[in-house]
Amino acid sequence: MIDMEDTQKLSSIESFTPSLRGPQSEANVHLSMFSGASNLSVQDSTITNVAGDYNITTNNNYNWKPIDIVEIRNWLKAPDPSINFVTACDKKTSGTGEWILSQPEYIHWCQGAAQLLWIQGKVGSGKTILSSTIIEALKAQPAVQCYYYYFDNRDNLKTKTNARGLLQSLLLQMATRTEGVHPALHALYTRYKQGSMEPTTKELSAIIATVANDLNSAFLVLDAMDECSEADDVFRHLALLKDNLCMLR
């Protein structure tokens, strides 16, 4: 999610959308990175939107490598977004935010007709509740793969405010299962002497892109983009995934 009041943080996104011309809002600049974006504006329960079309192609042809997931988790040192998710869910009363699940923009996004759903609103307008409601709805569908992340400037270690923290978390979520890890992650772990060294941020991004090619109709939910100190870097990394995932910000 991104607050309307903090869109100036992402202004340099224009640098890799050179075809854009003329005045337009920062939100539209970012949306233009993804073909077929839908935009929801949350302001006193009113909604405006920009819609488009997008088709997803996926495959699922790979073999997971057996390994102790705890070893991978300790090596990646990924921030845990489930803490934010549980906190948000505990705060909201039953039914709160569920109105969004019946909105055409959300439905189109779920069906793959829109590649990105961007929810905007002022601070305190309930965007985190909406994102948590959406995560709950997606996770309730057995056939749906949902990955999520909460940027959080209250994090003392500041790992939840930068691009690397996001990539570490996404890689852990996407490339690990109870039966093992994705071969691309296994190869990276082996290359770094069984976890005795850390991969670069560029390598994390590249491995995620490789793993994303093998995902089956996956959804990515990001909350509080305005609390990310490296938003430009995040968008550059997400651009590598835009052909593989349906995204919500």
Secondary structure, 3 states (H helix, E strand, C coil): CEEHHHHHHHHHHHHHCCCCCCCCCHHHHHHCCCCCEEEEEEECCECCCCCCCCCCCCCCCCCCECCCHHHHHHHHCCCCCHHHHHHHHHHCCCCCCHHHHHCHHHHHHHCCCCCEEEEEECCCCCHHHHHHHHHHHHHCCCCCEEEEEECCCCCCCCCCCCHHHHHHHHHHHHHEECCEECHHHHHHHHHCHHHCCCCCHHHHHHHHHHHHCCCCCEEEEEECHHHCCCHHHHHHHHHCCCCCEEEEC
